[in-house]
Amino acid sequence: QVQLVESGGGLVQPGGSLRLACAASGIIFNRYNLGWYRQAPGSKRESVALLTIEGNTNYADSVKGRFTISRDNAKNTVYLTMDSLKPEDTAVYYCNVRLGFNAYWGQGTQVTVSS
């Protein structure tokens, strides 16, 4: 049974930082491409950051230079480090692991950027 457990969300002031973590179980983690997505109220889910097994990354234009995706295969965990947070980053953040047609999602963690 595949499980993705996210943590690290919360309330932060504009300009602050957070690090999200997503711990995976039930898969051979180092074979999977990884991603973080987010969904704000009234909006569609959008891709934030992607990391392939080869180490290639892709970021949404809105987060380039502020967010960093990384992985620790020994801990079966993917991270999203978020710096210089803005109110428009407020959303539920979801981790995703993908191998071919197999894809799994975490339950989501709320990030709120507000003063």
ROKETI-755489 format. One record per residue: chain; x negated, y, z negated of N, C-alpha, C in turn; residue number from 0. Coordinates in pm, 1 decimal, always signed. Layout:
<rs>
- A/X/Y/Z/X/Y/Z/X/Y/Z/NUM
...
</rs>
This chain:
<rs>
- A/-84.8/-118.5/+0.0/+0.0/+0.0/+0.0/-89.2/+124.6/+0.0/0
- A/-64.4/+213.0/+95.8/-143.5/+333.9/+107.8/-87.9/+441.3/+15.5/1
- A/-177.0/+503.3/-57.9/-137.3/+615.7/-143.7/-234.4/+730.4/-125.5/2
- A/-180.4/+850.6/-115.8/-258.9/+973.2/-112.0/-208.4/+1061.8/-224.9/3
- A/-295.1/+1092.8/-318.6/-256.4/+1171.4/-435.0/-331.5/+1303.7/-433.4/4
- A/-255.9/+1411.1/-422.3/-315.2/+1544.4/-413.9/-317.6/+1610.7/-550.8/5
- A/-414.2/+1699.1/-567.0/-424.8/+1776.2/-690.2/-494.7/+1907.3/-660.7/6
- A/-487.1/+1999.2/-755.7/-562.1/+2123.4/-745.3/-482.0/+2246.1/-707.6/7
- A/-354.9/+2229.9/-677.3/-273.9/+2346.7/-644.5/-242.7/+2428.5/-767.2/8
- A/-181.9/+2544.5/-744.7/-145.2/+2629.9/-856.9/-125.4/+2773.0/-814.6/9
- A/-121.2/+2859.8/-913.4/-103.3/+3002.5/-892.1/-239.2/+3072.1/-901.4/10
- A/-269.2/+3154.4/-803.1/-396.5/+3225.6/-801.4/-372.9/+3367.0/-749.8/11
- A/-453.8/+3460.4/-796.4/-440.3/+3598.7/-750.5/-504.4/+3615.4/-612.6/12
- A/-459.4/+3713.1/-537.5/-524.3/+3742.0/-408.4/-674.3/+3762.7/-426.9/13
- A/-751.5/+3704.3/-334.8/-896.9/+3710.1/-344.6/-957.9/+3596.3/-422.1/14
- A/-874.8/+3517.4/-487.2/-923.3/+3406.6/-568.3/-951.2/+3282.0/-486.2/15
- A/-988.2/+3175.8/-558.2/-1025.6/+3049.6/-494.1/-954.0/+2931.7/-559.8/16
- A/-934.9/+2828.4/-479.9/-884.3/+2700.9/-529.0/-952.0/+2589.7/-450.9/17
- A/-960.1/+2472.7/-513.2/-1005.2/+2355.5/-440.4/-901.3/+2245.4/-455.9/18
- A/-847.2/+2204.7/-343.0/-753.0/+2093.9/-341.0/-828.2/+1964.0/-320.6/19
- A/-778.0/+1857.6/-380.1/-835.4/+1725.2/-362.6/-724.7/+1627.9/-325.1/20
- A/-759.1/+1528.2/-247.1/-664.2/+1424.6/-206.5/-736.4/+1290.7/-215.4/21
- A/-696.4/+1211.0/-312.2/-758.6/+1080.3/-334.6/-676.9/+972.6/-264.9/22
- A/-744.2/+892.9/-184.3/-676.8/+790.0/-106.4/-705.1/+651.2/-161.3/23
- A/-607.5/+564.3/-148.6/-624.5/+423.4/-182.8/-545.5/+339.6/-83.8/24
- A/-588.0/+213.8/-68.3/-517.2/+124.7/+23.0/-562.4/+131.8/+167.4/25
- A/-667.1/+209.1/+194.1/-721.6/+218.4/+329.7/-873.5/+212.6/+323.0/26
- A/-935.3/+181.9/+436.7/-1081.0/+192.9/+448.3/-1108.5/+337.0/+485.2/27
- A/-1131.1/+415.9/+384.8/-1127.2/+561.4/+395.9/-1222.7/+614.8/+502.2/28
- A/-1342.3/+558.8/+510.8/-1441.3/+618.6/+600.4/-1411.6/+593.4/+748.0/29
- A/-1306.1/+522.7/+778.1/-1266.3/+500.0/+917.6/-1161.4/+600.7/+964.7/30
- A/-1115.1/+684.4/+873.3/-1002.4/+771.4/+903.6/-1045.4/+916.1/+927.6/31
- A/-980.0/+977.2/+1026.8/-988.9/+1120.6/+1042.5/-898.6/+1186.0/+938.7/32
- A/-938.3/+1303.6/+893.1/-870.6/+1366.7/+780.0/-819.7/+1505.4/+817.0/33
- A/-715.3/+1546.4/+745.6/-664.0/+1680.5/+771.8/-586.7/+1736.0/+654.9/34
- A/-578.8/+1867.2/+652.1/-491.2/+1939.7/+560.3/-393.1/+2020.8/+642.5/35
- A/-268.3/+2017.7/+601.7/-161.1/+2092.0/+664.8/-89.8/+2172.7/+557.6/36
- A/-10.4/+2269.2/+601.1/+67.7/+2345.3/+504.4/+202.0/+2382.3/+564.5/37
- A/+295.7/+2404.9/+474.2/+429.9/+2444.9/+515.9/+482.7/+2549.3/+419.4/38
- A/+507.3/+2666.0/+474.1/+565.4/+2774.6/+395.7/+717.5/+2769.9/+408.3/39
- A/+791.1/+2826.3/+314.0/+937.8/+2824.8/+322.3/+985.9/+2884.6/+453.9/40
- A/+1075.2/+2812.0/+520.9/+1132.3/+2860.3/+645.2/+1042.1/+2846.4/+766.3/41
- A/+926.9/+2782.4/+747.1/+831.1/+2767.5/+857.0/+804.3/+2620.6/+886.0/42
- A/+748.9/+2595.4/+1003.9/+711.1/+2460.1/+1039.1/+578.4/+2424.5/+971.6/43
- A/+557.0/+2295.0/+955.0/+428.1/+2249.3/+902.7/+321.2/+2278.1/+1007.3/44
- A/+207.7/+2332.5/+960.4/+101.1/+2368.1/+1052.7/-30.9/+2307.8/+1007.9/45
- A/-116.6/+2285.3/+1104.2/-249.5/+2232.7/+1075.3/-336.3/+2344.1/+1018.0/46
- A/-408.5/+2313.6/+913.6/-498.8/+2409.4/+850.9/-643.6/+2373.9/+881.2/47
- A/-680.5/+2248.5/+858.0/-819.7/+2206.1/+875.8/-822.8/+2057.7/+908.3/48
- A/-910.0/+2021.3/+1001.8/-924.7/+1882.3/+1042.7/-1071.4/+1842.4/+1033.8/49
- A/-1096.4/+1716.0/+999.5/-1232.6/+1664.1/+988.2/-1233.9/+1522.9/+1044.8/50
- A/-1314.5/+1502.2/+1148.8/-1320.5/+1369.2/+1209.3/-1424.2/+1283.3/+1138.4/51
- A/-1421.4/+1154.6/+1168.9/-1519.3/+1064.6/+1107.8/-1660.2/+1097.1/+1158.0/52
- A/-1669.4/+1164.2/+1274.3/-1801.1/+1204.7/+1324.7/-1852.1/+1331.7/+1257.0/53
- A/-1766.0/+1394.2/+1177.9/-1806.6/+1516.0/+1108.4/-1768.0/+1644.4/+1178.1/54
- A/-1689.6/+1634.9/+1284.7/-1645.1/+1755.5/+1353.8/-1527.9/+1818.0/+1278.9/55
- A/-1524.8/+1949.2/+1276.0/-1419.2/+2021.3/+1206.0/-1344.7/+2114.3/+1301.5/56
- A/-1221.4/+2141.5/+1262.9/-1139.8/+2237.8/+1337.0/-1052.3/+2309.0/+1236.5/57
- A/-1049.9/+2441.3/+1245.3/-973.4/+2522.3/+1150.5/-873.4/+2610.3/+1223.4/58
- A/-761.6/+2633.6/+1158.5/-668.5/+2732.5/+1209.3/-736.5/+2868.5/+1207.7/59
- A/-705.5/+2951.9/+1305.9/-768.4/+3083.2/+1313.6/-746.4/+3163.8/+1185.7/60
- A/-632.5/+3145.8/+1123.9/-596.6/+3225.3/+1006.4/-681.9/+3192.5/+883.7/61
- A/-752.1/+3078.0/+885.2/-830.3/+3039.0/+767.4/-979.2/+3027.2/+796.4/62
- A/-1019.5/+3047.0/+920.8/-1161.6/+3035.3/+955.7/-1245.9/+3129.8/+871.2/63
- A/-1355.4/+3075.7/+820.0/-1444.6/+3155.0/+737.3/-1403.4/+3162.7/+592.2/64
- A/-1284.6/+3114.9/+559.1/-1236.3/+3119.5/+419.7/-1215.1/+2979.6/+361.2/65
- A/-1173.6/+2884.5/+445.9/-1144.4/+2748.8/+399.4/-1250.5/+2652.5/+450.9/66
- A/-1277.1/+2548.3/+372.5/-1372.2/+2445.2/+411.8/-1315.6/+2307.7/+377.6/67
- A/-1312.7/+2220.6/+476.3/-1270.4/+2082.9/+453.5/-1394.4/+1995.8/+439.2/68
- A/-1389.0/+1901.0/+346.5/-1501.9/+1811.8/+325.8/-1449.6/+1676.9/+275.6/69
- A/-1537.8/+1577.9/+279.0/-1497.6/+1445.3/+234.7/-1607.3/+1382.9/+150.2/70
- A/-1567.1/+1297.6/+58.7/-1659.7/+1217.8/-20.0/-1615.3/+1073.1/-2.4/71
- A/-1682.4/+1001.0/+84.6/-1640.2/+864.0/+114.0/-1658.2/+772.1/-5.8/72
- A/-1752.8/+803.3/-92.2/-1774.1/+720.0/-210.8/-1656.9/+730.7/-307.7/73
- A/-1587.6/+843.7/-303.0/-1472.8/+864.9/-392.1/-1340.3/+854.4/-318.4/74
- A/-1345.3/+823.1/-189.3/-1222.5/+815.2/-108.5/-1139.9/+942.7/-121.0/75
- A/-1206.6/+1055.6/-114.3/-1139.5/+1183.2/-140.8/-1174.0/+1285.3/-33.6/76
- A/-1072.8/+1361.5/+4.7/-1091.3/+1475.0/+94.8/-1058.0/+1601.5/+16.7/77
- A/-1135.4/+1704.4/+42.0/-1119.5/+1831.5/-29.3/-1086.1/+1943.9/+67.5/78
- A/-1020.2/+2044.8/+14.3/-1003.6/+2170.1/+85.3/-1042.1/+2281.5/-11.6/79
- A/-1154.4/+2345.0/+15.3/-1199.0/+2457.1/-65.3/-1146.9/+2584.1/-0.4/80
- A/-1073.8/+2662.5/-78.6/-1007.8/+2781.7/-25.9/-1059.6/+2904.4/-100.4/81
- A/-1122.3/+2993.2/-27.9/-1175.0/+3118.5/-84.2/-1101.4/+3238.0/-24.9/82
- A/-1115.9/+3350.9/-90.5/-1054.7/+3476.1/-42.4/-907.5/+3455.3/-7.4/83
- A/-836.6/+3395.4/-97.7/-697.3/+3361.3/-71.3/-611.4/+3485.8/-55.7/84
- A/-512.4/+3472.5/+32.2/-420.6/+3581.5/+63.0/-277.5/+3537.6/+31.5/85
- A/-188.0/+3631.8/+7.8/-48.2/+3594.2/-17.3/+10.9/+3508.0/+94.4/86
- A/-31.6/+3531.5/+216.7/+21.6/+3452.9/+328.0/-29.2/+3309.4/+330.9/87
- A/-121.8/+3274.3/+241.7/-164.8/+3135.3/+228.0/-68.6/+3055.2/+139.5/88
- A/+27.1/+3122.3/+79.9/+123.3/+3054.2/-5.8/+202.4/+2950.9/+73.9/89
- A/+200.4/+2827.0/+25.9/+266.6/+2716.9/+96.8/+250.4/+2589.2/+15.6/90
- A/+319.3/+2485.4/+59.8/+290.7/+2351.1/+11.2/+185.3/+2291.7/+104.0/91
- A/+78.9/+2241.4/+45.3/-32.2/+2186.1/+122.2/-27.0/+2033.1/+116.5/92
- A/-44.2/+1972.6/+232.9/-36.9/+1827.4/+246.0/-166.9/+1772.9/+304.6/93
- A/-216.1/+1664.3/+250.2/-329.0/+1597.8/+315.0/-276.4/+1489.1/+407.8/94
- A/-357.0/+1457.5/+506.0/-320.2/+1360.6/+609.0/-442.2/+1277.7/+645.6/95
- A/-423.0/+1147.8/+659.6/-528.8/+1061.1/+709.8/-474.6/+991.0/+833.9/96
- A/-561.6/+977.6/+934.7/-512.8/+926.6/+1062.0/-617.1/+836.2/+1124.8/97
- A/-569.2/+719.4/+1174.9/-652.8/+628.4/+1251.1/-566.9/+576.3/+1365.1/98
- A/-593.1/+625.2/+1485.1/-509.8/+586.7/+1597.4/-366.7/+630.6/+1574.6/99
- A/-273.8/+535.0/+1584.5/-132.7/+566.4/+1564.5/-90.6/+557.4/+1417.9/100
- A/-181.2/+519.9/+1331.4/-150.1/+509.8/+1189.0/-184.1/+640.8/+1119.7/101
- A/-84.3/+698.8/+1055.5/-104.7/+824.3/+985.3/-27.1/+821.9/+854.7/102
- A/-87.2/+878.7/+752.2/-24.8/+881.8/+619.9/-34.2/+1022.4/+563.5/103
- A/+66.3/+1055.9/+479.3/+74.2/+1189.8/+420.8/+76.9/+1181.3/+268.2/104
- A/+18.2/+1283.5/+207.8/+33.1/+1301.0/+64.6/+167.5/+1363.1/+32.6/105
- A/+194.1/+1377.4/-97.1/+324.0/+1428.4/-140.8/+331.2/+1580.9/-138.3/106
- A/+217.7/+1644.5/-124.6/+213.7/+1790.6/-119.8/+181.8/+1852.0/-254.5/107
- A/+112.9/+1964.3/-249.4/+81.1/+2039.6/-370.6/+104.0/+2188.6/-341.4/108
- A/+169.1/+2255.8/-434.3/+206.0/+2395.7/-413.3/+88.0/+2487.6/-441.4/109
- A/+63.8/+2577.8/-349.9/-33.9/+2685.2/-368.6/+41.1/+2817.6/-357.5/110
- A/+30.9/+2899.1/-461.5/+95.9/+3028.6/-462.9/-8.3/+3135.7/-487.6/111
- A/-16.1/+3230.8/-395.5/-112.5/+3341.3/-407.0/-32.6/+3468.2/-433.6/112
- A/-45.1/+3519.0/-553.9/+35.3/+3634.2/-593.6/-30.0/+3705.0/-711.5/113
- A/-10.6/+3835.4/-716.3/-60.3/+3911.8/-830.2/+50.7/+3928.2/-934.4/114
</rs>
